[in-house]
Amino acid sequence: MYPASSLLATVPTAADASVGTPTLWALTLGGVLALLVLDFVITRRPHEVSMKEAVGWSAFYLAIPLVFAVWIWSAYGGQRGLEFSTGYLVEKSLSVDNLFVFMLLLGAFTVPKELQQRVLLIGVAGALVLRGIFIALGAQLIASWSLAFLFFGAILVVTAVKVLRDALSHDDPAVDIGSLRSVRLLRRLWPVTERYAGTRLIVRVHDGRRALTPLALVVVAILGTDLVFAIDSVPAVYGITGDPYLVFATNAFALLGLRALYFVLHGALGALRHLGFGLAAILAFIGVKLVLHWAHDVWTWVPEVPTLLSLAVVVGVLALVTVTSLLANRRDEAVPEAAAREPAAR
């Protein structure tokens, strides 16, 4: 058993010893790269993903972080294991919201079903690269700037307000392709074909010139959203742990299974109608936690939020919004049925 004090520790600082030794970093990066290569090999021949295939790969990618969490817990103690588990849960929750945006983009670009997993995989690879960059910058910022946690906390609180505003909005969530700056820029620089050409991003047209395919446009749009998501997710997990290795591991494990998870949750994503409210609450909570951590370093009497409480809040909020979403869906389904029975009763 680990003492309660170790499980109630707060956000580690950059001065704390990191789990990530050079050997462990090399093994983790090699493993992530190997899994990405495996996914690219699997998707080299475009095909529509069956539910059986998606569930199988999703189970595989969920098993990896579970095994890793047990290993971290046994090798480095309960505090580090708790940090990884909580960080992974936060990142996985944010990734589900990312999937909803991906779903809108794939629908807006009318991406053929057999090409969707290749687009998602490119998005995952891009997200890993961008988050690796932001994680390195974040670690340097924490080590050299005393206001880093206050800065990260402010980012998360502002993001929480934006997420809440979007959740309260009743506007159509459909994506207007023409309004995307990246798409407008590409169309000004290069011609774009009307049809997809398999997994190719560039083709030669009848006059011999090179032209982009619609697949190139959707890939750029996906990568643009990756950049926005990285700005939100990296500070969020730094609110759980200050160890750059654990920050990277939580992001990597949360992202790797998105390709398969998309096809499992495609029908269910729309049913999680209150997910935005939950994510806003989680981001705001972690933002306040970071601000309190900064304040505690300045005024020791300011309380900090323990990691165990963070895990309880994240799990509780996600469970609450899932239940309320299901109840709201059931209520809406019952209204048409009641209306249909009313004329018959008369």
N, C-alpha and C positions, 0 to 999 in steps of 0.2 A: 504494500500500500504506500502511496505517496502522501506526505503530509499535506493537510488542507492548505497551509500557507503557500505551498508550491503551486497548487491549482488555482489559487486566488491571486496570483501575480498579475501585474498589469503589462502594458505594452513595453517590450524590451527596447532598449536604446541601441544605437549603433555600437556602443562600447561593450555590450554583452557579447559573449562568445557565440560565434555562428556555428550552426550545425554543418554548414557546407564546407567541408574540406576540399582541397583541389581534386582529390580522387573522386569524391562523391559528386562534385560538380561535373567532372568529365563523364562519369557513368550516367548521370541523369541527362545531360545534354545528348550523349550518344544514344540513350534509350529513346528520348523524345524524337530525335532525328530518325532513328530506325522505324519508329511507329508512323511517322509522317511518310517516309518512303514506302512503307507497307501500304498505307492508305492510297498513295498515288498509284501504286501498282494495281491495287484492287479496282481503282476507278479509271484505269487506262482505256478500258473498253466501256463506253457509255452504256448504261442499262438502267431500267427503272428499278428502284430499290423495293424489295418486298418487305412486308412487316416482319416476317421471320428473320430475314437478314438483318434488318435494323435492330430488332430486339436482341439478337445474338451479339452484335458488335457493341451495343449499348451496355449489355451486361458485362462484357469483357472490359470496357473502359471504366465501368463503375467498380469492378473488382480490383483494378490496379491501385487506385487511391486508398481503398479500404485496407489492402495488404500493406501499403506504404505507411498508413497511419499507425497500424499495429507495430510495424518495425520502428518507426520514430518513437513511439511511446515506450517500447521496450529498450531501445538503444540510448535514448537521450532523456527519458523521463516524462512524467505526466504533463508537465507544463508545456513542453515542446509539442507533445502529441496533441494536447488540447488546442494549442495555437494553430497547428496544421489543420486539424479537423474543423475548427471554427472558420478559418480562412477559406478552406475548400468549400464549405457550405455557403459562405457569402459569395464567393466567385461563381459557384454553380448556379446560385439564384440569379445573379446578374447575367449569366450566360443564357439563361432561359429567356430573359427579357431581350437579349441580343437576338435570339432565334426568332422572336416575333418580328423584329425589324427585318431580318433576313427573309422571312416569309413574305413580308410586304414587298421587298425589292424583287424577289424571284417572281412574284405575281405581276408586279408592274412591268417587268421586262419580258413577261411571258416566256420564261426559260423552260424549254422542254424538260419533262420529268427525268429523262435519261441523262441530262446534263447537270441537274441540280446538285448532285453530290460532288461533282468536280468543282463547281462554283463555291460550295460550302467549304471544301477542303482548302482551296486557295485562300479563302477568307480566314480559315483557322491558321494556316501557315503565316499569313500576314499579321494576324493578331499576335501570334507568338513572338515574331520579330519585334513588333512595335512595343509589346509589353516588356520584352527583355530590355529594350532601350530605356523605357520609362522606369523600370525597376532599378537599373544601374544609376540613372539620374537621381531617382528618389533616395537611394542609399547614400550617394554623395551629398545630396542636399541635407539629409538628416545628420550626417557626420560633420558638416561644415557650417550649418546655419541653425542657430538656436530657435528660430521662428518656424522651422520646417513643419512641425506638427500642427502649429496654429494655421499655417498656410494650407496644409492638406485638409484640416478640419473645415476650413472655410469653403474649399472646393466642394467637399461632400455636402455641406449644408445647402449651398447654392444649387448643386445638382439635385438634391432632394426636393427643393422647392420647384424646380423645373419638372421633375418626374411627377410630383403631386399635381401641378397645373395641367400636365398632359392627361393624367388620370381623370381629373375633374372635367376636362374638355369633352364635349360630345361631338366634336368634328369628325368627319370621315378620316380614318387613319390611312387611307390609300396614299401611295406615293406618286407625286407628280414628277415624272422623269425629266421633263423639260426644266424643272426648277432646280435640279441638282447642278451645282457649279462645275463639278468634275466632268459631268456628261456634256455640258455646254462647251467647256474648254476643249474636250477631245473632238467634238464635232466641228469645231472651228479649225483645228489643226490637221485633222485627217478625215477622209471620206469614210463613211460607215455603210456597210452592206445592210440590206433589208432582212436577210435570212441568216440563221445560224449555220455554221460549217463544222459540225461536230465539236470537238474540244479545241479547235484552232482559234486563236485570238486575232491573227492577221492572215489575210488571203490576198491573192492577186486577182484583180477584176479584169474585165474584157480588154481594157486598153493597156494592160501590163502594169498598171500602178498598184501599189499596195494599199489595202483598205482594212480598217478594223471591222471585226464582226460584232454583233450585239453582245456576244459573250465577253468581249473586252470591256464594253461599257459597264456591264453588271459587275465584273470583277473590280473595276476601279471604284464603283459605287460602294461595294462591300468593303474594300480596303479603307475607303473614307470613313465609313461607320466604325471600322476597327480602331481608327485613330481616336475618335470621340469616346468609344467605350474604354480605351486604355487610360484616358485621362481620368475617368471615373473609377475604374476597378482597381488600379494600382494604389491610389491613396486609401481606398477602402480596406484592402488587405494589410496595408501598412498600419492601419488602425488596430489590427489584431496582433500582428507580430512585426518586430523590427528587424528580423533576420532575413536578409535578401534572398538566401537560398530557399527558405520556406515560402517567401512571397512568390518566387519563380515557380516552385513546385506546385503551389495551389493553383496558380494561373495555368500552368501547363496541363495539369490533370483535369482541370475544369474545361479546358478548350479542346483537348484531344478527342473527346467523344462527341463533340457537337454535330459532326457530320451524320452519325447514326442516330443521335438523339432527336435531330430535327424530324426525321421521318417517323419516329415513334410518337412524338408529341404534336405532329402537324395538326391533327384533328383536335387535340386537347388544348392547344395554345390559346385559341379563342375563348375557351371555356374558363380560363383563369382571368376573369374580367377584373378582379380586384388585385391582381399581382402588382400593378403600378403603385397602388396605395401601400402595399407591403414593402416594396423596394424603397419607396420614399421614406418610410419610417425607419428602415434598416440603415439607409445612407445617413439620415439625420442623426440617428443614434450613434453611429460610428464617428460621425463628424464631431458631435458633442464630446464623445470619448477622447478624441484626439486633442480637442481644445482643453479638456480637463487635464490630460496628461502634460500638455505644455505648461498649464497654469501650476500644476503640482511641482514642476521643476523650478518655478519662480517662487511660489509660495507653498511651502510644504504642507500647510494646513488644508489645502484644497484636496478633496477626495479624488481618487481614481476609480475607474470602472474595471473590476476584475474580469479576466478572460472567461471564467466560468459563467458569469452573469451575461457576458456578450453572447455566448453560445445559447444560453437559455432564451434570450431575447430574440435572436435570429430564428431559432426553431419555433418559438411561440408565435412570432409574427407570420412566418410562412404557413404554419398550421392554421392560424386564424383566417388568413386571406383565402386559403384553399377551401376551408369549410364555408365561409361566407359566399365565395364564388359559386360553389355547388348549390347552396341553398337559393341564391338569387336565380341561377339557371333553372332550378326546379320550379321556382315560383313563376317565372316567365313562361315556362312550358305549360303550367297548369292553367294560366289565364285563357289561352285559346281553346283549351279543352272545355273549360267551364262555359265559355261563350258559345261553343258548338252545341253543348248539351241544353242550353237555355231555351232555344226555339223548340226543341223537341219536347221539353217539359210543358211548354205552353200548349 
